[in-house]
Amino acid sequence: MDKTLKNKLLELISKFNEAKILVVGDIILDEYLWGLANRLSPEAPVPVLEVKRKTYLLGGAANVANNIAAMGAKSIICGVIGDDLYSSVVMDLLKKNKVDTEFVIKDKTRPTTVKTRLIAQNNKHLARVDSESLDLISAEISKKIYENIEKVIDDVDLIILSDYIISVFSAKLIKEIVKLANRHDKTILMDPKGQDFSKYAGVDILVPNMEEALIATKSDRTKPVKKIAEALRKIADKVIITRSSEGAYYYDGADEIELEAFPTEVVDATGAGGSFVAFLGLGLAGSNFDYNVALPLANYAAAAAVRKVGTFAIKPVQLKEIIDVAYNNSGKLPAKKH
């Protein structure tokens, strides 16, 4: 990394408290049951986990909002939870981490989405149990979400739509949000999921990972990444494909930017995509949409995110530390622009 870029990144981090970002999407609670698995069940050939402790982390759109708030920015989340014990855990975590919860809607007809992971010694994942409703939210709640976005849209720098294909986003709602954003001249950053990306048509920035991009474009791994991005530009003006150990790729029809992955130990990739999106949004909002600065920032944040088990909010000191390491270990730029 050259010193000019390093200074820009550190300056950007110092100005995050001026950013205000709205995150809309599927709110998830990640529950971890930690314990010891030293024997098999007599009822079936499966390990028995002797639970020693439980921890709760924010997942999905809540992970994105949490990462934004942890950097000192104004983070507003808009989504749906149930009206149950887990909903209280979600609200407590969001408020504790200074995420604005004014637009979190409680729906008594559905459970709070919870993904429970069983973790044995040496951080070994034994199983995951999902408690959720995959039915789309009602038309009434969808309308409330739109009205909430309408209330705050003029006050935010950027809108992040975080889709985990659970219940929030119908094609109709996304279309309405895109029209609203266009009227107010606001940028939409889309974190997509699923096989059909057509419902995201009109968003400004599409950020799938490589697996998602391959599925959505019906491509195989032999296809050049530029061709995949070209196909996705039918959906969005700018396409950013995250590629795990191969870094990330940006294409807007004219410019390409390739980023090498920051070499680091991968403990758990859960939530790394959400961290990338959160910091991309922060970087764009703070740099007046300079992708040559925002993309490296997001790349380093994703590297920090995989160093621990589960989703977690990256702090400024952790991000600065990884940038310092990158600068000290390399004299080359982390991005190539074509």
Secondary structure as GFF3:
##gff-version 3
##sequence-region A 1 338
A	DSSP	alpha_helix	3	14	.	.	.	ID=ss1
A	DSSP	three_ten_helix	16	18	.	.	.	ID=ss2
A	DSSP	beta_strand	20	25	.	.	.	ID=ss3
A	DSSP	beta_strand	27	40	.	.	.	ID=ss4
A	DSSP	beta_strand	47	60	.	.	.	ID=ss5
A	DSSP	alpha_helix	61	70	.	.	.	ID=ss6
A	DSSP	beta_strand	74	81	.	.	.	ID=ss7
A	DSSP	alpha_helix	85	96	.	.	.	ID=ss8
A	DSSP	beta_strand	100	106	.	.	.	ID=ss9
A	DSSP	beta_strand	114	120	.	.	.	ID=ss10
A	DSSP	three_ten_helix	121	123	.	.	.	ID=ss11
A	DSSP	beta_strand	124	131	.	.	.	ID=ss12
A	DSSP	alpha_helix	139	152	.	.	.	ID=ss13
A	DSSP	three_ten_helix	153	155	.	.	.	ID=ss14
A	DSSP	beta_strand	158	162	.	.	.	ID=ss15
A	DSSP	alpha_helix	171	183	.	.	.	ID=ss16
A	DSSP	beta_strand	188	191	.	.	.	ID=ss17
A	DSSP	three_ten_helix	198	200	.	.	.	ID=ss18
A	DSSP	beta_strand	205	206	.	.	.	ID=ss19
A	DSSP	alpha_helix	210	217	.	.	.	ID=ss20
A	DSSP	alpha_helix	225	232	.	.	.	ID=ss21
A	DSSP	beta_strand	238	242	.	.	.	ID=ss22
A	DSSP	three_ten_helix	244	246	.	.	.	ID=ss23
A	DSSP	beta_strand	248	251	.	.	.	ID=ss24
A	DSSP	beta_strand	256	259	.	.	.	ID=ss25
A	DSSP	alpha_helix	272	286	.	.	.	ID=ss26
A	DSSP	alpha_helix	291	305	.	.	.	ID=ss27
A	DSSP	alpha_helix	316	329	.	.	.	ID=ss28
A	DSSP	beta_strand	335	337	.	.	.	ID=ss29
###
